Amino acid sequence: MQNTKRFKRLQHTLMLAFLVLSITPLILSALYFLNSHTKDLAEQSISHLASLRDNKQKQLQSFFAAKESEVKSFARSELSNNSGGRFYGLVGAFHQLGNIDSQLDAQGRAHYFNSTLTTKSDQTANSGYLGHERYRLMFKRYNAVYNEYLKRSDFKDIMLVDISGDVVYSVKNHNLFGVNLLAKKTSHSALQQTFKAIKEKTQQSPNNPEQVPVVFTDFSANSHSNETTAWFAAPIIQQGYLHSYVFMELSNQKITELIKDNTKHIQTLLVGTDHKLRFETQPKLPIQLQSQSIDQALAGKSGIGSFINYDNIPVLGAFSPLNILDHHWALVVELPEKEAFARIFELEKIFVAAMVTAIILVIISSHWLSNSITAPLLRLTWAAEKASGGDLEQKIDGTERHDEIGRLAISFARMQRSIREKIGLIRQQNKELEHNLTIIRQQNNELQTADKMKDEFLATTSHELRTPLHGMVGIAESLLAGANGALHQSQRRQLEMIINSGQRLTTLVDDLLDYHKMRYGDLDINHQAVDMSVAIRLVLELSSHLLGNKPIRIINQIPTDLPLVDADEQRLEQVLYNLVGNAIKYTSEGKIILSATILEHQLRIQVVDTGQGIPSEQLEHIFEPLIQANTGSANYRQGAGLGLSISRQLIELMGGRLYVSSQPMVGTTFSFTLNLANANQIAAMAANPNKNHFKAPLLNMANYDASDLPENPDGELLLVVDDEPVNLQILTNFLRLAGYRVQTAESGPQALALITEQQPDLVLLDIMMPEMSGYEVCNKLRKTHSMLALPIIMLSALGQVQDRLKGFECGANDYLTKPFNKEELIARIRAYLQAGKTEIERQKNQALEQEIHRREQVEIGLIETQSRLLGLLDSTNEAIICVQHEGRIRYANSAAGKLFKRTPELLERYTIDDILATPLPAAVADNHHFNGQLSYYIGDHKQQLMTDVINLPIESGLKQMFVFDSQGPSADHRINLLENAIDVLSEFAFNGDKNNLQQLRELGGEFTRLADKLGDGDHNKAEIIRQLLVDAMKATLVFWEQESRKSKFELAEESGLWRVYLDRSTLQTRTLDKYLQLETLPKTPRWRTVINTIDFVLERCPQSNTYRQELVIMRDKLHHIISHN
């Protein structure tokens, strides 16, 4: 029964799922398509009605526009002008009839018109004969024409009305003949309204024959017939003169024919503002029609939708307003909803039938499908239940199937076999697990034993360390006390450092022993009544030496009348000393406040500092052993990280609690609570007052003074940066004894300030320092000093590989781990200093080579300048001697040889002092041009000669020129010409400016010939420019590669002045390479590009050195020569 229930339930579930998955999409899809088709059909009906409405609206508008145009055309036609003329035609003939009112009243208008007026009369003697005859002839002339026009027109009748309102002529309605339309009592209201309107509109219209005003009167019942007609009226104007009016009657039958519907159920309504139809009505229609669509159309709105029509029938209607010649109508096209949605109703019936059929088929299919799935599953379930009962040999049916059921049956069979195998494996693994558990228990016992042995070894080692520490400190204290005689001040300071370092190590050993005892519960606490104020004053007194030179105020707000607390006095002082010491250690400036608060049964002590604070993520770790907050190198402080851990455990052993709160860059607050002492403890304290047991270790290192150590005044200056005074002292001793000058700094900012004042030759830099780490100091120094200019060796206790890598990444030259070997340190310092000296010498030699090369070029230029100057002097008649700066005669012309009776070549072997009989007066050196008598050796005799001494320009390479006049005083004009020629020629020889040659030509005489001769040297000038371009490009490329560490390809790409080519995957700068050799330089080189390249390199490489200076000189010279060429 139970299995059958499960089967039935699964079958029903599957069947329900199949039905939901099948019927739901089917219904949704069918509804979607039904809705879509319904909307389409509705939209088609609506679109059809809208199309009919728009078509009928356009037809009506076109119809009335055509009628209006027809009326205008007729009013301007020859027929209307001839027949409606005021002085001729029918209108003129009517006026000649005279007074015919009595005849009209007696005979009747139609009878008079047909029997009398339009019939030929025999009474020729009658006074009105002529008038009647004239009208008859006019009628006969025009009546046939009017009748023919009406046959072709949609109008029913045409009338002519004179300007007084009298009906002169009517084609069809003769009863209107002679009726005055302005009469007060008239049955022709529509005609009267039309006449007044056309008369008023004609008076208001401009006198323009092209614009004929037309008036339209809405449809109304005709008083002489059962028809509904409307009237058109227009004036007949000739040459700007109003003659009469033409009235044209339009029957509504034309409109009925125009908007008549061919569809049986569609109805079109044309309703005026009086809610009456404007075409022939059906017999069943009411006189006035009222509906929502008609009201909206008359209100000027257009639309389409479902409405209740005038007969309270739901219809689908389309409506819009229709404006015809200032008359407002409503056009409505209606279709009963029953007819409009008939196709939709048929579609819904078909949909319902199809859905019922589909659902029945889906239910039958679902039942069969669910049964085919659940039957084999039921058999598998029975087999699985037997297997779960322990029958693992039960045969599984369905394994022969090739579908998912077959795969499931095979999986059941495999699972059955796997379970048998797993059970056997589990039994085997249980046995192995029991064996492993036994081994784990043994290993745990061994680890616990090893951990205990480690702690015992640590305790034993700490105890053993006390003996040598005690001996070391004791011997140092005895030496300091003068046991071996008086000591020098520097020796006393270094002994004090040894004692302080030993006491620091002793404190660390004590902390390790306390930590070991507390871990194993061996630390004894002596509970007694303790005066908190006394303990705090003692601790503050012992901690005063920790302040050093820090700008810190310690504020003790502990009152003296506090109640006694239950604590171990020695351990309480230890805790207080640790908390106060930490506050001093981590506070650079500010204040430390100690306060107390009495709680219900406890006393709370708070130590508040304004130090750097502790990040929130580190607060939960600071009480763990061997953990320090702010362990970053920039925030490093000495210590082992045991103090807070031991303090918290001591407070807890004394029955209190220690906790902390902190805010970075604001400060830290350590708080602990202790229970108040009971009466017995207070009585015992009064009976046996005890002494303080705790002695503070001396953690402050005395400031060292190395002034007494020997120092080599000629040694290299080394800067040692370390926050430990002991390390500074040790390094100072080592380095001064090695022959170096030493400068020390205790922090990074102090080191940077010292380097700014005086740059050392080498820096020894510690890493773990407060305020600024060694890494940060090195980074800042490398921004302004290269590794060669200022070597940096890092010294640190951090010996990990990542620490060394970080040091080298920051720019350190070397990295040594403390403790280091003295000889190794000195050797490394010596190597880096020697490398720096070698590089400096190399740079000096390179600069010297450049200077030598520059001087050689200048000397070549000077020689060329001298040759040109001397060539000038050969053509002069004066005796001239040119002297170099050392006094040697560089040149003497033939006139000077004759004067001194020696050949010019022989004179050039002497100095000027050899031929002067008396020294040169001081006025020669002070003045540019000296003129006076000087004494010379000529042959074997002395002779006074009038001499002009001219100090030559530096560009000439000569010092002075002596011009002698052996014939008498030289003409001042000649001397001035010669002096000007020398100045001009010197400047041309040095700068190559052609304007100088023009100035030389203006001097006249031989100077003109000399200028022409020098002007022929343009070819040599061009060669000089080409050579200068090549030298400038080479120097630019060398400076770029040396300073930027980049190649010529990067220069070409970054500057954008040269093109870079890719030739067989190799970069090429063909154009730039041509400017590096004189042989490949183009015939017309691009000197502007060369100058722009030099400017680009000078801008990108601002370093100042000899290469840059040389490049600037070349740039200026090249620019000057080319700009003056």
ZINOR-V464476 format. One record per residue. RES is the residue in three letters. PHI is phi in whole degrees, 0 to 359 (* if undefined). Layout:
BEGIN
res=(RES & RES)
phi=(PHI & PHI)
END
This chain:
BEGIN
res=(MET & GLN & ASN & THR & LYS & ARG & PHE & LYS & ARG & LEU & GLN & HIS & THR & LEU & MET & LEU & ALA & PHE & LEU & VAL & LEU & SER & ILE & THR & PRO & LEU & ILE & LEU & SER & ALA & LEU & TYR & PHE & LEU & ASN & SER & HIS & THR & LYS & ASP & LEU & ALA & GLU & GLN & SER & ILE & SER & HIS & LEU & ALA & SER & LEU & ARG & ASP & ASN & LYS & GLN & LYS & GLN & LEU & GLN & SER & PHE & PHE & ALA & ALA & LYS & GLU & SER & GLU & VAL & LYS & SER & PHE & ALA & ARG & SER & GLU & LEU & SER & ASN & ASN & SER & GLY & GLY & ARG & PHE & TYR & GLY & LEU & VAL & GLY & ALA & PHE & HIS & GLN & LEU & GLY & ASN & ILE & ASP & SER & GLN & LEU & ASP & ALA & GLN & GLY & ARG & ALA & HIS & TYR & PHE & ASN & SER & THR & LEU & THR & THR & LYS & SER & ASP & GLN & THR & ALA & ASN & SER & GLY & TYR & LEU & GLY & HIS & GLU & ARG & TYR & ARG & LEU & MET & PHE & LYS & ARG & TYR & ASN & ALA & VAL & TYR & ASN & GLU & TYR & LEU & LYS & ARG & SER & ASP & PHE & LYS & ASP & ILE & MET & LEU & VAL & ASP & ILE & SER & GLY & ASP & VAL & VAL & TYR & SER & VAL & LYS & ASN & HIS & ASN & LEU & PHE & GLY & VAL & ASN & LEU & LEU & ALA & LYS & LYS & THR & SER & HIS & SER & ALA & LEU & GLN & GLN & THR & PHE & LYS & ALA & ILE & LYS & GLU & LYS & THR & GLN & GLN & SER & PRO & ASN & ASN & PRO & GLU & GLN & VAL & PRO & VAL & VAL & PHE & THR & ASP & PHE & SER & ALA & ASN & SER & HIS & SER & ASN & GLU & THR & THR & ALA & TRP & PHE & ALA & ALA & PRO & ILE & ILE & GLN & GLN & GLY & TYR & LEU & HIS & SER & TYR & VAL & PHE & MET & GLU & LEU & SER & ASN & GLN & LYS & ILE & THR & GLU & LEU & ILE & LYS & ASP & ASN & THR & LYS & HIS & ILE & GLN & THR & LEU & LEU & VAL & GLY & THR & ASP & HIS & LYS & LEU & ARG & PHE & GLU & THR & GLN & PRO & LYS & LEU & PRO & ILE & GLN & LEU & GLN & SER & GLN & SER & ILE & ASP & GLN & ALA & LEU & ALA & GLY & LYS & SER & GLY & ILE & GLY & SER & PHE & ILE & ASN & TYR & ASP & ASN & ILE & PRO & VAL & LEU & GLY & ALA & PHE & SER & PRO & LEU & ASN & ILE & LEU & ASP & HIS & HIS & TRP & ALA & LEU & VAL & VAL & GLU & LEU & PRO & GLU & LYS & GLU & ALA & PHE & ALA & ARG & ILE & PHE & GLU & LEU & GLU & LYS & ILE & PHE & VAL & ALA & ALA & MET & VAL & THR & ALA & ILE & ILE & LEU & VAL & ILE & ILE & SER & SER & HIS & TRP & LEU & SER & ASN & SER & ILE & THR & ALA & PRO & LEU & LEU & ARG & LEU & THR & TRP & ALA & ALA & GLU & LYS & ALA & SER & GLY & GLY & ASP & LEU & GLU & GLN & LYS & ILE & ASP & GLY & THR & GLU & ARG & HIS & ASP & GLU & ILE & GLY & ARG & LEU & ALA & ILE & SER & PHE & ALA & ARG & MET & GLN & ARG & SER & ILE & ARG & GLU & LYS & ILE & GLY & LEU & ILE & ARG & GLN & GLN & ASN & LYS & GLU & LEU & GLU & HIS & ASN & LEU & THR & ILE & ILE & ARG & GLN & GLN & ASN & ASN & GLU & LEU & GLN & THR & ALA & ASP & LYS & MET & LYS & ASP & GLU & PHE & LEU & ALA & THR & THR & SER & HIS & GLU & LEU & ARG & THR & PRO & LEU & HIS & GLY & MET & VAL & GLY & ILE & ALA & GLU & SER & LEU & LEU & ALA & GLY & ALA & ASN & GLY & ALA & LEU & HIS & GLN & SER & GLN & ARG & ARG & GLN & LEU & GLU & MET & ILE & ILE & ASN & SER & GLY & GLN & ARG & LEU & THR & THR & LEU & VAL & ASP & ASP & LEU & LEU & ASP & TYR & HIS & LYS & MET & ARG & TYR & GLY & ASP & LEU & ASP & ILE & ASN & HIS & GLN & ALA & VAL & ASP & MET & SER & VAL & ALA & ILE & ARG & LEU & VAL & LEU & GLU & LEU & SER & SER & HIS & LEU & LEU & GLY & ASN & LYS & PRO & ILE & ARG & ILE & ILE & ASN & GLN & ILE & PRO & THR & ASP & LEU & PRO & LEU & VAL & ASP & ALA & ASP & GLU & GLN & ARG & LEU & GLU & GLN & VAL & LEU & TYR & ASN & LEU & VAL & GLY & ASN & ALA & ILE & LYS & TYR & THR & SER & GLU & GLY & LYS & ILE & ILE & LEU & SER & ALA & THR & ILE & LEU & GLU & HIS & GLN & LEU & ARG & ILE & GLN & VAL & VAL & ASP & THR & GLY & GLN & GLY & ILE & PRO & SER & GLU & GLN & LEU & GLU & HIS & ILE & PHE & GLU & PRO & LEU & ILE & GLN & ALA & ASN & THR & GLY & SER & ALA & ASN & TYR & ARG & GLN & GLY & ALA & GLY & LEU & GLY & LEU & SER & ILE & SER & ARG & GLN & LEU & ILE & GLU & LEU & MET & GLY & GLY & ARG & LEU & TYR & VAL & SER & SER & GLN & PRO & MET & VAL & GLY & THR & THR & PHE & SER & PHE & THR & LEU & ASN & LEU & ALA & ASN & ALA & ASN & GLN & ILE & ALA & ALA & MET & ALA & ALA & ASN & PRO & ASN & LYS & ASN & HIS & PHE & LYS & ALA & PRO & LEU & LEU & ASN & MET & ALA & ASN & TYR & ASP & ALA & SER & ASP & LEU & PRO & GLU & ASN & PRO & ASP & GLY & GLU & LEU & LEU & LEU & VAL & VAL & ASP & ASP & GLU & PRO & VAL & ASN & LEU & GLN & ILE & LEU & THR & ASN & PHE & LEU & ARG & LEU & ALA & GLY & TYR & ARG & VAL & GLN & THR & ALA & GLU & SER & GLY & PRO & GLN & ALA & LEU & ALA & LEU & ILE & THR & GLU & GLN & GLN & PRO & ASP & LEU & VAL & LEU & LEU & ASP & ILE & MET & MET & PRO & GLU & MET & SER & GLY & TYR & GLU & VAL & CYS & ASN & LYS & LEU & ARG & LYS & THR & HIS & SER & MET & LEU & ALA & LEU & PRO & ILE & ILE & MET & LEU & SER & ALA & LEU & GLY & GLN & VAL & GLN & ASP & ARG & LEU & LYS & GLY & PHE & GLU & CYS & GLY & ALA & ASN & ASP & TYR & LEU & THR & LYS & PRO & PHE & ASN & LYS & GLU & GLU & LEU & ILE & ALA & ARG & ILE & ARG & ALA & TYR & LEU & GLN & ALA & GLY & LYS & THR & GLU & ILE & GLU & ARG & GLN & LYS & ASN & GLN & ALA & LEU & GLU & GLN & GLU & ILE & HIS & ARG & ARG & GLU & GLN & VAL & GLU & ILE & GLY & LEU & ILE & GLU & THR & GLN & SER & ARG & LEU & LEU & GLY & LEU & LEU & ASP & SER & THR & ASN & GLU & ALA & ILE & ILE & CYS & VAL & GLN & HIS & GLU & GLY & ARG & ILE & ARG & TYR & ALA & ASN & SER & ALA & ALA & GLY & LYS & LEU & PHE & LYS & ARG & THR & PRO & GLU & LEU & LEU & GLU & ARG & TYR & THR & ILE & ASP & ASP & ILE & LEU & ALA & THR & PRO & LEU & PRO & ALA & ALA & VAL & ALA & ASP & ASN & HIS & HIS & PHE & ASN & GLY & GLN & LEU & SER & TYR & TYR & ILE & GLY & ASP & HIS & LYS & GLN & GLN & LEU & MET & THR & ASP & VAL & ILE & ASN & LEU & PRO & ILE & GLU & SER & GLY & LEU & LYS & GLN & MET & PHE & VAL & PHE & ASP & SER & GLN & GLY & PRO & SER & ALA & ASP & HIS & ARG & ILE & ASN & LEU & LEU & GLU & ASN & ALA & ILE & ASP & VAL & LEU & SER & GLU & PHE & ALA & PHE & ASN & GLY & ASP & LYS & ASN & ASN & LEU & GLN & GLN & LEU & ARG & GLU & LEU & GLY & GLY & GLU & PHE & THR & ARG & LEU & ALA & ASP & LYS & LEU & GLY & ASP & GLY & ASP & HIS & ASN & LYS & ALA & GLU & ILE & ILE & ARG & GLN & LEU & LEU & VAL & ASP & ALA & MET & LYS & ALA & THR & LEU & VAL & PHE & TRP & GLU & GLN & GLU & SER & ARG & LYS & SER & LYS & PHE & GLU & LEU & ALA & GLU & GLU & SER & GLY & LEU & TRP & ARG & VAL & TYR & LEU & ASP & ARG & SER & THR & LEU & GLN & THR & ARG & THR & LEU & ASP & LYS & TYR & LEU & GLN & LEU & GLU & THR & LEU & PRO & LYS & THR & PRO & ARG & TRP & ARG & THR & VAL & ILE & ASN & THR & ILE & ASP & PHE & VAL & LEU & GLU & ARG & CYS & PRO & GLN & SER & ASN & THR & TYR & ARG & GLN & GLU & LEU & VAL & ILE & MET & ARG & ASP & LYS & LEU & HIS & HIS & ILE & ILE & SER & HIS & ASN)
phi=(* & 293 & 297 & 298 & 299 & 299 & 299 & 299 & 295 & 295 & 297 & 296 & 296 & 297 & 297 & 298 & 296 & 298 & 297 & 296 & 291 & 266 & 286 & 301 & 298 & 296 & 295 & 299 & 294 & 296 & 297 & 298 & 293 & 299 & 297 & 297 & 292 & 298 & 297 & 297 & 296 & 297 & 295 & 296 & 297 & 296 & 297 & 296 & 296 & 298 & 294 & 298 & 300 & 294 & 295 & 294 & 295 & 294 & 298 & 295 & 297 & 294 & 298 & 289 & 295 & 293 & 294 & 299 & 295 & 296 & 296 & 298 & 295 & 294 & 295 & 265 & 285 & 295 & 299 & 291 & 293 & 284 & 277 & 255 & 295 & 289 & 248 & 206 & 71 & 294 & 293 & 295 & 294 & 297 & 291 & 275 & 289 & 81 & 273 & 245 & 298 & 294 & 292 & 295 & 290 & 282 & 263 & 92 & 292 & 293 & 294 & 299 & 292 & 276 & 266 & 255 & 287 & 262 & 248 & 290 & 259 & 266 & 275 & 286 & 277 & 295 & 293 & 265 & 297 & 299 & 295 & 296 & 294 & 297 & 296 & 296 & 295 & 297 & 299 & 298 & 286 & 255 & 295 & 298 & 294 & 297 & 296 & 295 & 295 & 295 & 297 & 273 & 253 & 276 & 283 & 269 & 209 & 229 & 233 & 249 & 234 & 284 & 287 & 271 & 98 & 273 & 283 & 276 & 202 & 223 & 290 & 250 & 260 & 282 & 291 & 271 & 298 & 78 & 286 & 268 & 282 & 260 & 297 & 290 & 258 & 212 & 266 & 253 & 292 & 295 & 293 & 298 & 297 & 293 & 295 & 299 & 293 & 288 & 294 & 294 & 291 & 291 & 294 & 276 & 280 & 292 & 280 & 235 & 294 & 279 & 244 & 260 & 289 & 233 & 239 & 238 & 251 & 299 & 297 & 207 & 288 & 280 & 289 & 258 & 212 & 269 & 271 & 252 & 228 & 231 & 240 & 250 & 219 & 210 & 279 & 254 & 238 & 233 & 55 & 78 & 244 & 282 & 257 & 193 & 230 & 248 & 247 & 234 & 263 & 242 & 275 & 283 & 296 & 294 & 292 & 298 & 294 & 287 & 252 & 293 & 270 & 275 & 277 & 295 & 266 & 277 & 233 & 248 & 239 & 239 & 241 & 270 & 292 & 272 & 63 & 251 & 290 & 256 & 217 & 302 & 272 & 283 & 298 & 277 & 284 & 289 & 293 & 246 & 255 & 234 & 200 & 294 & 293 & 293 & 296 & 294 & 293 & 292 & 280 & 92 & 254 & 242 & 178 & 208 & 172 & 265 & 218 & 259 & 279 & 298 & 256 & 58 & 246 & 295 & 227 & 258 & 234 & 236 & 224 & 195 & 283 & 225 & 254 & 239 & 48 & 68 & 243 & 255 & 238 & 244 & 255 & 231 & 244 & 237 & 219 & 303 & 300 & 301 & 279 & 294 & 254 & 298 & 294 & 294 & 296 & 295 & 296 & 295 & 297 & 298 & 298 & 298 & 297 & 294 & 293 & 299 & 299 & 295 & 293 & 298 & 295 & 295 & 296 & 298 & 295 & 295 & 297 & 293 & 294 & 295 & 293 & 292 & 273 & 282 & 297 & 293 & 294 & 296 & 294 & 295 & 295 & 298 & 294 & 294 & 295 & 293 & 295 & 293 & 279 & 111 & 272 & 276 & 257 & 295 & 283 & 262 & 274 & 94 & 291 & 278 & 288 & 248 & 243 & 298 & 297 & 296 & 296 & 294 & 296 & 296 & 297 & 298 & 295 & 294 & 298 & 298 & 291 & 294 & 297 & 299 & 291 & 295 & 301 & 295 & 293 & 297 & 300 & 292 & 290 & 299 & 296 & 295 & 297 & 299 & 294 & 294 & 299 & 297 & 294 & 297 & 300 & 296 & 293 & 298 & 298 & 294 & 295 & 299 & 296 & 294 & 296 & 293 & 295 & 297 & 296 & 295 & 295 & 296 & 295 & 296 & 296 & 298 & 296 & 293 & 292 & 296 & 297 & 295 & 296 & 297 & 295 & 297 & 293 & 296 & 298 & 297 & 292 & 294 & 296 & 294 & 280 & 96 & 297 & 249 & 103 & 293 & 244 & 290 & 301 & 294 & 293 & 296 & 294 & 287 & 295 & 298 & 296 & 296 & 295 & 294 & 295 & 296 & 292 & 298 & 294 & 296 & 297 & 299 & 297 & 298 & 296 & 296 & 294 & 296 & 298 & 295 & 295 & 292 & 295 & 255 & 71 & 261 & 276 & 266 & 246 & 266 & 288 & 202 & 280 & 233 & 275 & 295 & 295 & 294 & 299 & 290 & 298 & 298 & 296 & 295 & 293 & 288 & 268 & 298 & 289 & 288 & 293 & 59 & 255 & 289 & 280 & 236 & 253 & 258 & 252 & 262 & 258 & 277 & 287 & 279 & 258 & 289 & 290 & 289 & 245 & 271 & 199 & 266 & 302 & 295 & 291 & 296 & 297 & 297 & 297 & 299 & 298 & 295 & 293 & 294 & 298 & 296 & 298 & 292 & 297 & 260 & 242 & 279 & 203 & 127 & 210 & 233 & 243 & 247 & 221 & 224 & 228 & 271 & 265 & 295 & 232 & 220 & 238 & 252 & 250 & 236 & 245 & 248 & 234 & 252 & 280 & 283 & 80 & 236 & 301 & 297 & 288 & 256 & 298 & 281 & 251 & 289 & 270 & 279 & 294 & 65 & 241 & 240 & 283 & 55 & 281 & 297 & 300 & 285 & 248 & 291 & 227 & 294 & 145 & 262 & 83 & 257 & 301 & 293 & 299 & 292 & 299 & 298 & 293 & 294 & 298 & 294 & 294 & 273 & 90 & 244 & 213 & 245 & 214 & 220 & 221 & 206 & 223 & 306 & 66 & 244 & 152 & 227 & 233 & 259 & 231 & 217 & 241 & 224 & 288 & 288 & 290 & 274 & 295 & 297 & 294 & 293 & 294 & 294 & 292 & 293 & 282 & 229 & 295 & 257 & 254 & 288 & 256 & 274 & 239 & 287 & 287 & 274 & 273 & 273 & 271 & 295 & 294 & 272 & 221 & 260 & 290 & 275 & 285 & 293 & 223 & 274 & 295 & 263 & 284 & 292 & 270 & 246 & 253 & 252 & 241 & 199 & 271 & 265 & 300 & 296 & 297 & 299 & 295 & 298 & 295 & 298 & 301 & 301 & 287 & 291 & 293 & 276 & 96 & 251 & 274 & 235 & 233 & 241 & 216 & 260 & 204 & 296 & 303 & 296 & 296 & 296 & 295 & 294 & 293 & 295 & 289 & 211 & 284 & 281 & 277 & 201 & 238 & 258 & 238 & 280 & 264 & 278 & 225 & 287 & 69 & 215 & 285 & 296 & 299 & 293 & 298 & 295 & 300 & 295 & 294 & 288 & 286 & 239 & 230 & 282 & 294 & 277 & 289 & 219 & 293 & 232 & 247 & 271 & 239 & 205 & 280 & 279 & 246 & 287 & 297 & 294 & 292 & 296 & 299 & 296 & 297 & 292 & 295 & 284 & 112 & 288 & 282 & 208 & 215 & 239 & 259 & 285 & 285 & 249 & 273 & 301 & 297 & 296 & 298 & 297 & 295 & 292 & 298 & 298 & 296 & 290 & 295 & 293 & 296 & 295 & 298 & 299 & 294 & 297 & 297 & 298 & 296 & 297 & 297 & 297 & 296 & 294 & 297 & 295 & 295 & 298 & 298 & 296 & 295 & 297 & 296 & 296 & 294 & 299 & 295 & 294 & 298 & 297 & 296 & 299 & 298 & 291 & 296 & 292 & 297 & 295 & 289 & 297 & 270 & 268 & 270 & 286 & 280 & 228 & 229 & 250 & 242 & 279 & 294 & 274 & 96 & 285 & 284 & 269 & 205 & 215 & 272 & 295 & 295 & 293 & 296 & 293 & 295 & 266 & 58 & 217 & 288 & 303 & 294 & 288 & 298 & 291 & 270 & 260 & 258 & 293 & 290 & 290 & 255 & 278 & 276 & 229 & 298 & 290 & 294 & 296 & 295 & 295 & 286 & 277 & 242 & 292 & 226 & 246 & 227 & 176 & 277 & 232 & 260 & 228 & 269 & 241 & 69 & 256 & 236 & 267 & 213 & 274 & 233 & 289 & 233 & 253 & 253 & 246 & 283 & 279 & 294 & 297 & 300 & 284 & 79 & 242 & 262 & 219 & 231 & 256 & 246 & 253 & 238 & 275 & 263 & 139 & 299 & 287 & 291 & 298 & 297 & 294 & 294 & 296 & 298 & 295 & 295 & 296 & 297 & 295 & 298 & 295 & 292 & 296 & 293 & 293 & 295 & 272 & 256 & 73 & 275 & 290 & 297 & 295 & 294 & 294 & 296 & 293 & 296 & 292 & 287 & 81 & 63 & 293 & 293 & 295 & 296 & 292 & 295 & 295 & 294 & 290 & 294 & 284 & 265 & 294 & 297 & 296 & 296 & 295 & 294 & 296 & 296 & 297 & 294 & 293 & 297 & 295 & 297 & 295 & 293 & 297 & 297 & 298 & 294 & 295 & 297 & 297 & 294 & 284 & 271 & 265 & 61 & 237 & 269 & 291 & 294 & 293 & 298 & 296 & 289 & 288 & 282 & 73 & 264 & 230 & 268 & 246 & 251 & 245 & 244 & 54 & 63 & 237 & 287 & 225 & 237 & 293 & 293 & 296 & 297 & 295 & 273 & 258 & 226 & 294 & 291 & 263 & 294 & 301 & 297 & 243 & 292 & 272 & 292 & 296 & 296 & 297 & 296 & 296 & 295 & 298 & 298 & 296 & 293 & 296 & 287 & 282 & 238 & 280 & 298 & 263 & 203 & 293 & 298 & 294 & 300 & 297 & 294 & 295 & 299 & 297 & 299 & 296 & 294 & 298 & 295 & 292 & 294 & 290 & 291 & 255 & 276)
END
